[in-house]
Amino acid sequence: MTEAQIQLQNALTTTFLANLAFFSEYDNELYHRIENLSKMIEEGNYVERYALEFIMENGDFDILDTQTNQYIYGKNPRKINSDLLEKIDFENTKSFSSIEGFFQYKDSPTIDINFEFKGEFGSLLQSYLHEYSITLNDFLDNKTKKYKKIEKFIFFGTFLGRHIPATAQKIDASLYMVFESNLEIFRLSLFTVDYTILAKNSGVIFSIMDDTIEVEKKISLFLNIGRFDNYLIKFIDINTNVDKYYYTLLSLLNTMKATKYDFLRRLYVYVNKTTNCLKEGYDFLLFDRLKEELNILKDTPVLYLAAGPSLDENIDWIYNNQDKFFIVTIGSVYNKLLNKGIRVDLVTTLDEQKWLERVQFSSEVLEKSSKHTIFFASAITNEKILKKLNKKNLFIFEIYESFFKNNYAFDGHSIGEVTLDILLQLNIKDIYLIGLDLALNQETGDTHSNNAGSGISKVDIKNKEKSFSRKSLVTVKGNFDKEVKTIELFYSSIKDIEKKLTLKNESTIIYNLSKHGAYFEGTVPLNLEEVDIRSFKTIDIKYFDLQNNLKKCSKNSLDETQKESFIDEINFLQVNLKEQLNAIKEYDFKNYIDFNSIVLDILQNIKDNNILILYKVLHNYYEMVIPYLNYHFNDSRLNQEYKKVEKIKDIFTTQVENLINDYIFCINKII
């Protein structure tokens, strides 16, 4: 070896060892995977496919694929790295954004303040957000915008990573994420690039040849760090095998959309209707007590029937074996099951829409209902439904944040996953799922079973165009199939379910009987034929005393201590927070950064004082407004910053005051 070759080899080894030392502290799991691969190579238990070579005529490193005898950089790595760096800019190219589309609308909406229809909340929401966009004259249509700062940056693929240090120096992002689908290639990059440069600010998250579940966990972590900065996530892609990362990130970003249940619906539906239910004296389930005291379902197999396509496939089996299970279903298929002669023991309903009373809980349906059937309704359920069900065995469950101290509040994108979560709180040992497919009918593209009260949509499962809406196609792991087609809306529910299942009792086993549904991490796929139904005892629901057990673990009003707590909240809001808002009104902000810091303090102040119901309302408001404002003021050509901050200051304080005043109005009903 020449002196130059020896020096080069020493430099490579030094860089490699420095990276190992970095990973041993920064990402120990990845460090051990790299070490294990190195050990396997040294011991001859792994044959390397890729070789690191220095291209003399180019003056840089390349990777030789020994199977194809092709160079990944085409023996011209210097030009490829240079071209990559040239594509790095401070514009909207190659970027993701969480900014809500409402800011794009230039026209003011027409609003029916009676809120007869769910869509009216969309109009009111648009009106709130339109105040900002019309004042700033920014409708997200600035094609030549150049940012002053990039907070988040992603490397899709590394190869040898020679472009990474220069990119990091140019961008200087607060947080990075690095994807690479091949551990062997990533290990080679440890010889040629110093990865510590990516950790100098807020840090870096590495996802190297991870499985799907791990990729999703790490992307979620990346998106949840500095959520208000997701208005701009820049990226660079060097590897062709990165589509799975790209679309997974987009899907997860979509699940985090604040408009899924916006602050206006949280306040005027969730808070308002919950306080109405308390005022009317409905029985609220106390799940903290149920978790400790309810054992009646512990040794009873529970069959949970949802509205997915597999319900139709298995309806005869359900009918023939209904006396072996305690049967739970959702409102949308309740009538269907009754018409099939299937006994239903517990029915759940969640949504506030008025039409559900006509479609799912009509007088005709309820006349067929057994006197033993119990109904669980969320506190936001339409008042007409509650009044009808109140003559039955009705209990209310809380959502988002509990009014009763220490009670469990449910959250989810749909009644499907919320009902499963309810069952997880009832100390049930064995839960069997049919119809919780969260996947399309793989032949027809139907979203639900026939005659489902939630309606059936048909999706073109052969459509290969990539778009992102509630009904955009997504491919996920199947319960039995390798892959199944689903939609973005269902993907959000899948992620919700998997999050809830990580918290389930270890003794609870969930058997998923759906043949063509999605797989849920934490469940056991089970063929219908494998259910040992002969070993099940026959259940006579008449001897279940579930209603009285539930009654013992419920309350129809707040106790005096809880009322005092809400009174203290109101006093704090009317005195301390009002002073804080008045201070903002009077303060002479010189720039947006100062304004941003102060308004974030308000949200933190509410959280620190444990006003969690209002905190969730306002946090959702912030999730919409702050990313948009961050986007607007992060502009290298920004002008009249002082005047603009003065205007948005007035909008912000007025809107937040209105929300707080209406929250106080609702709370006053129950104290």
N, C-alpha and C positions, 0 to 999 in steps of 0.2 A: 504493500500500500504506500502511496505517496504521502508526503507530509500534509498536503491539502486534503487528501481523503481521510487521513487520521483525524485532522482537526474537524472535518465535517461530521465524521462519525461521533466524535466526542461531543460536539454541539447537539447532535440529535439525541444522544443518550442523556445529556444534561437536561434538555427540554422535557424529555419523556419522564425522567425521574422527578422533575419539578412539578409536572402535571399530576403525577401519582400522589405526591405529597399534598398537593392542593385538593385532589378528590378524596383522599383519605379523611380529610377534615370536613370538606364541604358537601360531598355526596358519597357517604361511605358505602352505600349499597352498590352504586356504580363502580366505585373503586374495587370492591371485591369481585365484581363481574369481570372487570378488566384483568385483575390479577389472576383469576381462575383461567381466563382465556390464555394469558401469557404462560401459565404453568402447563396447560394442555399442549401448547405449541412446543415448549421446551422438552416435554416428555414424549413427544411424538404421538400424542393422542388426538391431535387436531392438525389436519393438513391445511395450511394457509392457501386461500384462493388468490389473495391479493398481495402484491409485492411493491414495496416502496422503491422507486428508482429516481435518480437525479439525472435530468435531461441536460447534458452538457451544453448542447447547442442553444438551449432555451434558458439555461441558468436557473432552473427551478425544478421542483419535484413533481412527479406524476405517479399514478397507480397503475400497475400492470395487472390486468385480469388474466391469470394464468390458464383459465379454462377456455377463454376466447382468443387469447393472445392479443387483446386490444387494450389500448391505453385510455383510461377514463377521461383524461384531459386532451386526448389526441396528440400527445407529445408537444402541446403548446399551452402549458398551464399559465405562463405569464400573461398571455393575451386574454385568456378566459377570466383570470382573476382581475385583470385590469378592466375588462368589459363589465364584470359584475360590479365593481366599485363605481364605475361611471353611471350605472343605473340607480345608484343610491341617491335619493333626493329628499327634499323636505316638502314634497307635494303630496297629493292624494293618491298617486300611483302606487300600486302594490300595497294596499292597506285594507284593514277591516275597520268598521266603526259601529259603535253601539248607539249612536244618536237616533232618537225616535223620528219616524217619518213625518209626524205632525208638524215639525218645524218647516217642512217644505211648502206647506199650503200658504198661498198668498191671500186667499179670500177669507173673510170672517164667516164663521158658521152660523146657521140659524139654530136657536136653542129653544126647546120646549121645557120650561123650568119645572113642569110637573113630573118629568122623568118617567113618563108612562112606558117608554120603551128603553131597553138597554142601550140602544144606539145613541140616545140623547146624552149619555155620559161621555160618549166619544165626542160629541159636539161641544160639550162644556169643557172637556179636556183640551180640545183644539183651541177653544177660546182663551183658556189660560195660557197655553204655550204660544199662541199667536201674538200675545202682548209683547213677548220678548222678540220674536222674529220680525215683527213689523217695526218695532222701535229701533232695532239694530239693522234693519233692512238686510238681513242675512237669511236666505232661504236654502242654504246648503248647496247653492248652485254656482259658487265661485270656482271656475275651472282653473284659474291661474294662481290660486292661493298658495302661499309659501309659509310654512310653519317656522316659528322661532325655535321650537324645542320639540323633540320626540321623546315621549316618556317610555313607550314600550316598543320592543323590536324583537322579531322572530327570525331565526335562521332555519329554514326548511332544508335540511340536508347539510352535511359538512364537507364531504370528501376529505381533502387534506386540510381544510380550514385556513388556507393561506390568505384568504380574503377577509377573514374575521377580524384580526387586529386593526387593519386599516378602516374597516367598516365601523368598528366600535369607536375609534378615534374620531371619525367623521360625525357619527350620530350622537355619541355620548348619551345613550338612553339611560333611564333610571333602572329599567328592568328588562332583562333579556330572556328568551327561551330558545333552546337549541334542540332540534330534532335530527335524528339520524336512524335510518332503518336497519343499518348493518353495523354490528358491534366490532367486527374485524376492521372495517374501514375506519370507524371512529378511533380504534386503538392506534392505527397508523398515524392519524392526525395528531396524536399526542407527541409524536416525534417532531412535528413541523410547526406547531402553533402553541403559543402560551395562552391558556384559557383563563388565567387569573385576571386578565384585563376585563373580562365580562362581569366580574364580581365586585368591581371597585365602587359601584354606586349602591343601588338597592339590592342587586344580586342577579343571579341567573338560575334558571331551572332547566335541567337536562332531561330529555326523554330519548333514550338510546335503545333502540330495538325492544321497546316495551310492548307488552300485550295491550289489547284494546282497553281493558279496564284501567290499567296503569296510565295509559296515555290520557284517558279522560280525567283521571284524578289530577294529573299534573297540569293539564290545560285549565281545569277548574281552579286550581291553586293560582296559576298565572293570572287568570281573569279576575279573581277575587282580591288580589293584591292591588290596591289602588283602583277600585272599580270605576271611579269617576274619570279615570284616565283612559278608559276603553273607547273613548271617542276617536282615538287614532292609534291603531296598532300597525306599524309598518313591518314589512317582511322582505326577505330575499330568498329565492329558491334556486338551488344549484343542482338538486337531485330530481330526476324524473319520477322517482318512486315516493312522492310526498302527498299525493292526492288524499290519502286516508287521513293524514294529519290536518290538511287544509280544511276538508269538509267536516271533520269532527270538531275542529275549533269553531267553524261557522255555526254548526248545530248547537254547540254548548253556549255560544254567545247569544244565540236565538232564545235558548231556554231562560236566559237571564233578563230578557226584555222586561222593563218596568211596566209596560202597557198591558202585560198579561192580566194584571189586576191592579189598575192604577189608583192613585191616591184619592181621587174623587169617589170611586166606588168603595174604597176602603173606609172612607169617612161617612158618605151619605147612604151607603148600603150596610156595610159591616158594623160600624159603630152605631149608626142611627137605629138599625133594625135590632141589633142586640139589646140596646137600651129599651127599645119598645117591648121586646120579648120579656125582659126583666120586669118592666112596668106592668105587663099583662099577667105576670105570675106563672109563666110556663115553667115546667120542670127541667132544670139544667143538670145534665149528667156531670158528676164530679169524678173524672177518670183517675185522679190521684187516689181516691178512696176505692174505686172499682179495682184498681191494680192490686190493692192490698186485701180486699175483702171478697171479691167475686170469684167463686170456685165452681159454680154450677155448670159451666161449659168446659171445665178443665179436661175431663175425660170423654167428652162428646165430640165425635168427628164433625167438623163444620164444612159444609159445601157452599162456597161463595160463587154465585152465578152473576156474571157481568154480561155486557151487550155485544161482545165480539163475535166474529163469524163462527167460532167453535161451539157456541151455544146451540146453533142449528144442527151441527154435526152430531151432537151428543144428547139431544133433547129426549130421545127414547130411553136411553140409559138412565138419564136423570129421573124420568117418570117411573121407571121400573124399580129404582132403588131409593126413592125419596124418603122411605121410612127408616133409612139407615143413617140419616144425617140431620143435623140442625141446619136449615137452609136459609141462607142470607142472599139478598139480591138488592139491586138498585132500582130506583123508580122507573127507569126507562124500559125495563123488561118485566116489571111486576105483572101487568095485565096479560102479557104474552104467556107467562108461566101459569097464571090462573086459568086462562083459556085452554091450556094443555092439561089441566087437572093436576098441576104440581103444587103441593103445599109450600107456603112461604112463611117462615117464622120471624124474620127480621127484614125490614125494608129501610133503605137509606136514601136520603135526598139532600142535595147541597145547594143548587143554584137558585138565584133570585128571580129568574124570568117568569113573567106572568102566564105565558102560554103553557107552562108545565102543569098548571092546575087543570087545564082542559084536556091535555094529552095524556098525562101520567096518573092524575089523581081525580078523575071525573067521578061524579056520584055513582055512575054505573060501575066503575071499577071498584070503588070502596064498598058498594053493596055486596060484592062477591068476597070481600075480605073476611078472613076468619077472626073471631073475637080474641083468638090467642096471638094474632100477629102484632108485633111491636114495630113502631116506626121511630127511626132516628132522623131528625131533621136538623140541618144547620140553622144557626140563629139568623141567617140572611134569607132563609126560605120565604117565598112570597106569602104574605099575610093570609090570603084566601086559602092556601094549602094548609097552613098551620091551624086555621079555624076549623077546617074540615077534619084534620087528623086529631085535633084536640079531643074529639069525641071518641077517639080510639085510644090506643096505648102509646101516647106520644111523649118522646123525650128529646130535648134540645142538646146539641153538642156545639162547643165553641170553635171558632176558627181564628187563625192568624195570631191573636194574642188574647189571653184569658182575662175576663173580668173577675172571676173567682180566683182568689189567691191559691197558687200552687196547682191549679187545674191544668190539664193538658189541652192545648189548642191545636187543631188540625190545620194542615196546609197542603195544597196540592193543585195540580192543573185541572183535575177532573174528579168526579165522584168515584171513579174506579180506584185510584190509588188512595183516596181518603178513606173509603170503606175498608180497604185492606189494612190501613193503619188503625182504624177503629178496632178491627178484630185482633190486632196485635196487642191492644191495651186490655183485652178481656180475658187474659190468662188461658187462652185456648192452646191446646197442645198440638192438635193436627188440623190443618186447614187445607182444603182441596179446592183448586181453582179451575173453573171452566168459564170461558168467555172473557177472561181478562187477557185477551190476546195482545192488545196494543200493536197489532200488525194487521195488514190488509188481508182480505181473502186473496190468496196468491194466484187464483185463476181469474176472478171477476174484478178485483180491485175494490170491492165493497169494504167500507170502514166498519160496519156493524152487522149484526144478524138481521134477518128479515123482521119487519114490523117492530123494530126497536123504537121506543118512544122518544129517543133522542134524534131520530132521523138517520137516514143512510146516505152517505156520499159515495160516489164512485170515482176512483182515481185511476188514471191510465198508468198501469204498472209497467208498460213498455216504454214510457217516455224517458228518454235518456238526457233530456235537457236539464242543466243545473240551474235551479232558481231557488229562492228562499222565501217561503211563506208557510202558513200553518199546514198547507197540504202538499208541500214539496216532498218528493220521495227521498227516503233514507233507507240504506241497507244496514240491517243489524243482525246479530247472532240469533238464530232460531232456537226455540225450545227443544225441538228434535231436528229440524232442518239445519243445515250448515249456515244458511243465511235466509232471511225473509225481508220482504219489502214492507216498509211502514211509512209514516209521514212525520213531519217535524213536530206536529202537535203531540202525537203518540210518543215520539222520542223523548220529549220533555217529561212525559208521565213515566216512562221507563226509568229515566234517571232519578225521578222523585222516589219511585218504588225502591230502587236499589239503595238510595240514601237511607230510607226508613228501615230497610231490612238489616242494615249494619247495626241497628240499635235494638233489634228484636231479642227476646229472651232465648237463650241457647236451647231451652227445652222445646221451643216451638218449631215444628217442622211444617214447611209449606210445600205441598205437592202441586206442581203445575201440570194439568192434564191436557192442556191445549196442544194439539198435534202440529199445527202450523203457526202458532203464535210466537212472540218474541221470548227470548230467554231472559230471566231476571237473575242476576247474581244474588245468591242467598236462598234460592229455591231449588227443589228437587224435581227434575223432569220425570214424569211417570206416565206410562201408557195406561190407558183405561183398562186394558185386559189384565194389567198387573195389580190392580186394586183388589185386595183380598176381601171382597164384599161379604163373603160367607162368614167371615170372622166378626163382622159388625153386628152389634145388637140392634134390635128393632126399637125405635124411639117413639114414644107416645108424648107428644108435645103438651097434652093436657096436664101431665104431671110435672111439667117444668114450672117452677115458681119464679121465672125470670123477672116478670114485671115487678113483683114485690121486692126482689133483691135490688133491682135498679132504682126503685122508689127510695129505698133506704140510702142509696148513694147519690141522691140528687137534692137540689135546692131550688126554690122558686123565687128567692130574693137574696140580696146581699146582706151579710150581717153588719152590725154597727161598726165593727172595726174596719171592714172593707169600705163602708161608706165614709168613715173618717179619713181613710187613705185618699179617696177621690176628692174629698173636700180640701185636703192639703195640696193635692195636685192643682186644683183650680186656684187656690191662693197663690201658689208659686207662679202659675202662668199669668195671673192677673197683675202680679206685682213684679217679681224678678224678671220674667221673660219680657214683659211689657217694657220695662226699663231698658233691657238689652236691645229691643227693637227700636225704641225711641232714640237710643244712642247711635244706632246705625243710621237712622233718618238724619240726625244732626251732624254726623261725622263727615268730614271733608276728605273723602278718599282720593288719593293721588293716582292710584292705579288699581287694576283689577286684582292683582295678587293680594293686596291688603284687604280688599272687599271679600275675596274668596275665603281668606283665613278667618275673618270675623263671622261670616255666615256659617261656616263649618263649626265654629265654636257653639253656635246656637243649638245645632243638632246634638252635639256632644253633651251640652248642658242638660238637655231634655233626657238623654239616655242616662247620664250620671245621677239624675234625680228620680230615676226608675219610673218615668212616665212612659211606659213601653208601648201602650196602645197608640198614643199620639206619635211617639217616636217612629213607629212603623209607617204611619200615614205620611209623616214629613220626610222620612228616609226615601220613600218612593217618589215623593215630589222632587227631592234633591237628585235622585237617580235620573230623572228626566231633564231637569233644568241645568244642573251643574255641568254635565258633560257638554251640553250645547254651549254654555257660556265659556267653558274652557276652550272649546273649539274656536269660538269666535275671536276671543282675545289672544289666542295663540297664533298670531299673524305677524309676519315680519314687516308687512306694509300697513299695520294698524294705524289709524289716525283718530284724532279726537277721543282718545281713551278716557280722559277725565270726564267729558260730557256724557259719554256712553255709560260710564259707571254710575254717574248721578241718576241717569234715567232708569237703569235696571235696579238700582237701589230702591227707588220708589215702587217699582213693580213688585220686587221681592217682598218688601215689608208689608205692602198692602195685601198681597195674596196670602202670605203666611199668617198675618193677623186674622184674615177672614177664616182660614182653616182652623186656627186655634179657637176663635170665637164660636164657630159652629161645633167644634168638639166640646167646648164647655157647655153649650146649649144642650147637647145630647146627654152629657154626664149629669147635668142638673135634673134630668128626668128621673134618675134612680137614687138620688140622695135626699 
